[in-house]
Amino acid sequence: MMRDKLRLINKNQWGFTLLEVMLIVAVSGIISTGITMTFFQVVTGSARASNRVIVISQVQSAGYWVSHDTQLAQGVDVDDGSTGFPLVLSWTGWDDKSHQVTYTLEEAAGGLNQLKQSHKIDNGDPVVNIVAKCIELADVSPKSYTGGVLTFKVKVTVGVGSQQQSETREYKIVPRPGS
């Protein structure tokens, strides 16, 4: 009789035991931690990849334009100062027009610099282009123009912390014959 009453009491009770609740909380915590970590990996990985693309494109852009203009040059003038800038390249085109391209490094926001190209044709008004951004001053310069070869080094850095990406390249450029 007492047993029957106890069975009736236990049958009518609803809910979870303390052990079941603790187990649910632990499993939920593990799952939510995994989801959160995956989310942050995707976000930071995407930012790192984006910064990597930016630094490579900026380094290649600087290298392309300086190489292009140096290969056309009949005259190369590298400043003897610590930065090597301004870098002045000059040539006479097939149409007998004189070209003068001047590369300068100018400070931009955040302490980084921009490489600017100023192109004059026949002493006209210069056309100014920003060739590359996010350049570190200490690692950019036309190092020398010796033996008919211009050595040009550029380093670009983008991002901060774990998302920071950097790329450094050195170009050795030979102007066209007769310079």
N, C-alpha and C positions, 0 to 999 in steps of 0.2 A: 504494500500500500504506500509506504513511504517512497519506494522506488518509482512508482507510477507518478506521484506528485512531482518528484525531481525531474522525471522525463518531460512532463508537461511544462515545467518551468524552463528547461533548456530548449525545448522546441519553439517556444514563443520569443526567444531572445534573438535580436538582430544585431549585426555589426561585425567588426573585425577584432581579432585579438591584437595585443600590443606587438607581438612578433610579426604578424602580417603587415601591420602599419609600418613598422621599421623596415621591413623588406621592400615594401613599395617605395618608400622614401629613398632608400639606397639605390634601387634600380633606376628611379626617375633622375636622381642626381648624376649617376653615371651616364645615362643617355643624354641629358642636357649638357653636361660637360663636353661630351664628344661632339655634339652639334655646334656648340659655341666655339670649340677649338677649330673645327673644320671651317666655320664661317670666317674666323680671323685669318686662317691660313690662306683662304681664297682671296680675301681683301688685301692682305699685305703682299701676297704673291703677285697679284695683279698690279699693284703699285710698283713693285720692284721690276716687273717685266716692262711696264710702261716707262719707267725711268731708264732702264737699260736701252730701250729703243731710242729714247731722246738723246742720251749721251753718245751713242754710236752715230746717229744721224748728224749731230752737231760737229763731232770730230771729223767725220767724212766730208761734211760741207766745207769746213775750214781747209782741210787738206785739198779738196777738189779745186776750190777757187784760187788758192795760193799757187797750187801746181799749174793750173791752167794759165794763169797770167804770167807766171815765171817762165813757162815753156815758150810763151810768145815774146818774152822780153829780149831786147837787145842791150838794155842797160839795167843793172840791178844795183840799188843803193840801200845798204843796211846800216841803220844808225848804230854807232859804236857804243851807245849807252847800255845800261843793264838789261833793258827789255828788248833791244833790237828794233824797236818801233820808233818812228814810222819806217815801214818798208816801202820803198818807192821803186816801181818797175816802169820802164818806158820802152816803146817800140814804134816803128813806123809800119803801118799796115800796107797791104797790097794796093790800096787806093791812095797812097801817099798822104794819109792822115796820120798825125802824130797822136799817140795814146800815152797817157800817164795814169797809172793805177797806184794809189797810195793806200796801204793798209795801216790802220791805227787800232790801238786797244784802248777802249774807253770803259771807265767804271760804270757799272749799272747797280741796280738795287741789290742789297744783300751782300755787298762786297765782291761779287763776281763781276766779270767783265764781258764786253761784247767786242768781237772782231768786226771792224767796219772796213768796207771797201769804198773808195772814192775814185771814180773813173772819169777822167777828162779827155775829150777828143778835141784836138786843135785849140787848146786853151779856152774851150767853152765852159759853160757851167758844169760842175761835176754832178754825176749821178751817184748818190750814196746808198749803199745797201748794207744791211746787217748780215754778215756772212755766218756768224756763229755766236751763240749765247752760252752763258754759264761756264765761262772759261776761267780757270785759275791762273792768276797773273804769274805766279812763281814758275809755272811749268809751260809757259807759252813764249816762244820767241823764235825769230829767225836767228838761229844760233850763229851762223857764219855763212859767208859766201867766199869760199876758198876753192881753188882748183877748178873753177867753173861749176861748182855744185852749191846750191843753197840748201842748208839744213834747217828744217822748220819743225819744231816740236809743239804739240798742243795737248792739253789735258782739260777734259770737261767733267764736272761733277754736278749731279742732280740728286735732290732728296736729302733727307736727314735720317739719322738713326739706322734701323735695320733696312730701311728702304733706299738708303744712299747707294748710288751707282757711280762709278768713275771709269773713264777710258782715257788712255794716253797713247799717242802715236807720234812717231817721228818720221818725217818725210824728207827724202833727199831728192832734190829736183835739179835737173840740168836744163838751163835755158837753151834756146835754139842756137845753132852754130852761128858764129860770127858776133856773139855778144861780148 
